[in-house]
Amino acid sequence: MELLRMSKAAKRRGIHPMTLRQWALDGKIPFTWVGRERRFSSVDVENMKRGSDSSTSRPRLELLYVRVSG
């Protein structure tokens, strides 16, 4: 298990580092303090990447907009 810095973990997940920080504050992903930096387990990041964490998945919404002029 490797402890990743926030930027590297966010890059692996394909999200912005501020999003990862907010998820950490909300308790959606565990982290460890190393000095003054949050570090994320590579295992946890990969599990979220695979979608095994159901707390981050939301149902997809679709909208339809039709404009008729006559």
N, C-alpha and C positions, 0 to 999 in steps of 0.2 A: 504494500500500500504506500502510495506516494502522497505527500501533502503538497497541494498546488496553491500558488498564489492566486489572488482573486482574478487578475487579468488572464492568466493562463487557463484557469478553470472556466471562466466566461467564454473564452475563445473556443475551448473544447466543446462547450455546450451550445455555442452559436448565439449567444445573447450578449447584451451590453453589461459591463461590470456593475453598473448601478442597479440593474435588474437583479443580478446575483446577490448584491448587498441587501436589497430589499427582501428577497426570498430568505436570506439568512436571518434578518431581523424578524420576519414573520414566522420563522421556525419551519419553513418548507424544506430546508437543506441544512444539515448539521455542519458546524465548523469548529475549528480549534484556534485559540489565540496562540500565536508564536510572537512573543514580544508585543508589538503594537499592531501586528497584521493578522487578519483572518486568513486561515488556511483551510482548504477544502480537500477532503479525501478523494483521491482519484476514483475509488470504488463508488462513492456516492454520486459523483459527477457522471460517471458512466451509467449508473442505474437510472438517473434522471434522463439521460440521453436516450435510453431505450424505452422510456415511457412507463417504467414500472412504478413510478411515484404517481398515484392517482390524484394527489392533492393539486398538482399543477395542470392537470388536463381539464379542459372545459368542453362542453358540447359546442359544436360548430353552429353558428347562426348564419342563415342565408336570407338576403333581402332581394326583393324584386321591385324595380321602379319602372313604371310605364307612363309615358307622357304621350297623350294623343292631342294633336292639334288639327283643327279642321276648318 
